[in-house]
Amino acid sequence: MLVRVFKMTNMAVNTLIYEDNALLRESISSLVSGNPALNFLAAYEDVKQVEEQVKKWKPDLILMDIEMPGRSGIEATQLIRKSNAKVAIIILTVFDDSENVLNAIKAGASGYMLKKHISDRLFIAIEEVMEGGAPMSPGVARLVIQSMHKPANENLYQLTGREKEILTSLSKGNSYKMIASDLEISIDTVRTHIKRIYEKLQVHSQTEAVSKAINEGLVE
């Protein structure tokens, strides 16, 4: 189906990939490379130089992970949108919480797909987004609608689902290494999340963060 859609223009869709997990990055790259309707440009493990890379490659499509060390995919999407309003950006992530979905949409994402659906829905999502649509995995659209009906003060500190997980783990006395292992992310990514948690809670230490979280019912 994807081949038929783009065959009309005789041009493959130039595709750039950002994913910090090496195995998944290789898997997505192989999927893209194996589809004649797509032209694989490059794949990167972080978005630290995303502005320069987008200017260099001039992609039609970007497949963007959310959780990467140093800078998130949502932050990268915001930066890209400052100079490029045309490139299609599909967020690929394990997160299905409304905060991340809404933040991605606000940042300028063209679509939002859960990684568990990549193998059977990626090409369908690409086709849809290149036709001007806004693909979302099953259930994600429902989260967006539900979030619109939540009280404005329900999440005063705007913690994401992953930040809540890490804060809860911290409150149980787990080390950064244990959290990284349990959540299958790098220690650098854990540190990045904790830095954001501190900023949102307006605290300066793990003790302060945990104390505030417990006293205000942010963790169980």
C-alpha positions as CSV (number, residue, x, y, z in Angstrom):
1,M,0.0,0.0,0.0
2,L,2.8,2.4,0.9
3,V,4.6,1.7,-2.3
4,R,1.5,2.4,-4.4
5,V,0.9,5.7,-2.7
6,F,4.3,7.2,-3.2
7,K,4.9,5.6,-6.6
8,M,2.8,8.4,-8.1
9,T,5.6,10.9,-7.4
10,N,8.4,8.6,-8.3
11,M,10.2,9.9,-5.2
12,A,11.0,7.9,-2.1
13,V,10.4,9.6,1.3
14,N,13.7,10.7,2.8
15,T,13.6,9.3,6.3
16,L,15.7,10.2,9.4
17,I,15.6,8.1,12.6
18,Y,16.3,9.0,16.3
19,E,16.3,6.1,18.8
20,D,18.7,5.5,21.7
21,N,18.2,1.8,21.9
22,A,20.8,0.3,19.6
23,L,18.8,-2.9,18.7
24,L,15.6,-1.1,18.1
25,R,17.4,1.6,16.1
26,E,18.9,-1.1,13.9
27,S,15.5,-2.8,13.5
28,I,13.7,0.4,12.5
29,S,16.5,1.3,10.1
30,S,16.2,-2.1,8.5
31,L,12.4,-1.7,8.1
32,V,12.9,1.7,6.4
33,S,15.8,0.5,4.2
34,G,13.8,-2.5,3.1
35,N,10.8,-0.4,1.8
36,P,11.4,1.0,-1.7
37,A,9.0,3.8,-0.9
38,L,11.3,5.1,1.7
39,N,14.9,6.4,1.5
40,F,16.9,5.8,4.6
41,L,19.1,8.7,5.4
42,A,20.7,8.1,8.8
43,A,19.9,7.0,12.4
44,Y,21.2,8.6,15.5
45,E,21.2,7.6,19.2
46,D,20.5,11.1,20.5
47,V,19.2,14.5,19.4
48,K,22.1,16.6,20.7
49,Q,22.8,17.9,17.2
50,V,19.3,17.5,15.8
51,E,19.2,21.0,14.3
52,E,22.4,20.6,12.3
53,Q,21.4,17.1,11.3
54,V,18.0,18.1,10.0
55,K,19.6,20.9,8.0
56,K,22.2,18.6,6.6
57,W,19.8,15.7,5.5
58,K,16.7,17.7,4.7
59,P,14.3,14.8,5.5
60,D,10.7,14.5,4.5
61,L,10.0,12.3,7.5
62,I,11.5,11.9,11.0
63,L,10.8,8.9,13.3
64,M,11.5,10.3,16.8
65,D,11.9,8.5,20.1
66,I,10.8,10.4,23.2
67,E,13.2,9.2,25.9
68,M,16.8,9.9,25.0
69,P,19.7,11.0,27.2
70,G,20.4,14.8,27.4
71,R,17.5,16.0,25.5
72,S,14.1,14.4,24.9
73,G,12.4,13.8,21.5
74,I,9.7,16.3,22.5
75,E,12.3,19.0,23.1
76,A,13.9,18.1,19.8
77,T,10.6,18.3,18.0
78,Q,10.1,21.8,19.3
79,L,13.6,22.8,18.1
80,I,12.9,21.3,14.6
81,R,9.6,23.2,14.3
82,K,11.3,26.5,14.8
83,S,12.9,26.3,11.4
84,N,11.1,23.5,9.6
85,A,7.3,23.4,9.6
86,K,7.0,20.9,6.7
87,V,8.9,17.8,7.8
88,A,6.6,15.1,9.1
89,I,7.5,13.9,12.6
90,I,6.1,10.6,14.0
91,I,6.8,10.1,17.7
92,L,7.7,6.4,18.5
93,T,7.6,5.6,22.2
94,V,6.6,3.1,24.9
95,F,4.7,5.8,26.7
96,D,0.9,6.0,26.4
97,D,0.2,8.5,29.2
98,S,-1.7,11.6,28.3
99,E,1.0,14.0,29.4
100,N,3.5,12.7,26.9
101,V,0.9,12.5,24.1
102,L,-0.2,16.1,24.7
103,N,3.3,17.4,25.1
104,A,4.3,15.8,21.8
105,I,1.3,17.2,20.0
106,K,2.0,20.7,21.4
107,A,5.6,20.4,20.3
108,G,4.5,19.9,16.7
109,A,4.5,16.1,16.3
110,S,2.6,14.9,13.2
111,G,1.7,11.5,14.7
112,Y,2.2,9.4,17.8
113,M,2.8,5.6,17.7
114,L,3.5,3.1,20.5
115,K,6.6,1.0,19.8
116,K,4.7,-2.2,20.3
117,H,2.8,-1.4,17.1
118,I,5.8,-0.7,14.9
119,S,6.1,-4.0,13.2
120,D,2.5,-4.0,11.9
121,R,1.5,-0.3,11.8
122,L,4.6,1.7,11.0
123,F,4.1,1.8,7.2
124,I,0.4,2.5,7.6
125,A,1.2,5.4,9.9
126,I,3.8,6.8,7.5
127,E,1.4,6.6,4.6
128,E,-1.2,8.5,6.6
129,V,1.1,11.2,7.8
130,M,2.5,11.8,4.3
131,E,-1.0,12.3,3.1
132,G,-1.6,15.0,5.8
133,G,-3.1,12.8,8.5
134,A,-2.2,12.5,12.1
135,P,-1.8,8.8,12.9
136,M,-2.1,7.6,16.5
137,S,-1.9,4.1,18.0
138,P,-5.1,2.5,19.3
139,G,-6.0,4.0,22.7
140,V,-3.8,7.2,22.3
141,A,-6.6,9.3,20.9
142,R,-8.8,8.2,23.7
143,L,-6.2,9.4,26.2
144,V,-6.1,12.8,24.6
145,I,-9.9,13.1,24.8
146,Q,-9.9,11.9,28.5
147,S,-7.2,14.4,29.4
148,M,-9.4,17.2,28.1
149,H,-12.0,16.4,30.8
150,K,-9.5,16.2,33.8
151,P,-9.5,18.9,36.4
152,A,-6.9,21.5,35.8
153,N,-5.2,20.9,39.1
154,E,-5.1,17.1,38.9
155,N,-1.4,17.1,38.2
156,L,-0.2,20.4,39.6
157,Y,3.5,19.7,38.9
158,Q,2.9,18.2,35.3
159,L,4.9,15.1,36.0
160,T,5.0,12.6,33.1
161,G,4.1,9.0,33.6
162,R,7.7,8.0,33.6
163,E,8.7,10.7,36.0
164,K,6.0,9.4,38.4
165,E,7.4,5.9,38.1
166,I,10.9,7.1,38.9
167,L,9.7,9.3,41.8
168,T,7.9,6.3,43.2
169,S,11.0,4.1,42.9
170,L,13.1,6.8,44.6
171,S,10.6,6.9,47.5
172,K,11.2,3.2,47.9
173,G,14.9,3.8,48.4
174,N,16.0,2.4,45.0
175,S,19.3,3.5,43.6
176,Y,19.7,5.0,40.1
177,K,21.2,1.7,38.9
178,M,18.2,-0.3,40.2
179,I,15.8,2.2,38.6
180,A,17.6,2.0,35.3
181,S,17.5,-1.8,35.4
182,D,13.9,-2.0,36.4
183,L,12.7,0.4,33.7
184,E,15.2,-0.8,31.1
185,I,16.7,2.6,30.5
186,S,20.2,4.0,30.9
187,I,21.5,5.6,34.1
188,D,22.1,8.8,32.2
189,T,18.4,8.8,31.2
190,V,17.4,8.2,34.9
191,R,19.6,11.2,35.9
192,T,17.9,13.4,33.2
193,H,14.4,12.4,34.5
194,I,15.4,13.1,38.1
195,K,16.8,16.5,37.1
196,R,13.4,17.4,35.5
197,I,11.6,16.1,38.6
198,Y,13.6,18.4,40.8
199,E,12.9,21.3,38.6
200,K,9.1,20.6,38.5
201,L,8.9,20.0,42.2
202,Q,11.2,23.0,42.9
203,V,13.5,20.9,45.1
204,H,17.3,20.4,45.2
205,S,17.8,16.9,46.5
206,Q,16.4,13.4,46.5
207,T,15.4,13.7,50.1
208,E,13.4,16.9,49.4
209,A,11.8,15.3,46.3
210,V,10.7,12.1,48.2
211,S,9.5,14.1,51.2
212,K,7.4,16.4,49.1
213,A,6.1,13.5,47.0
214,I,4.9,11.6,50.1
215,N,3.5,14.6,51.9
216,E,1.5,15.8,48.9
217,G,0.4,12.3,47.8
218,L,2.3,12.2,44.5
219,V,3.4,8.6,45.2
220,E,1.6,5.8,46.9
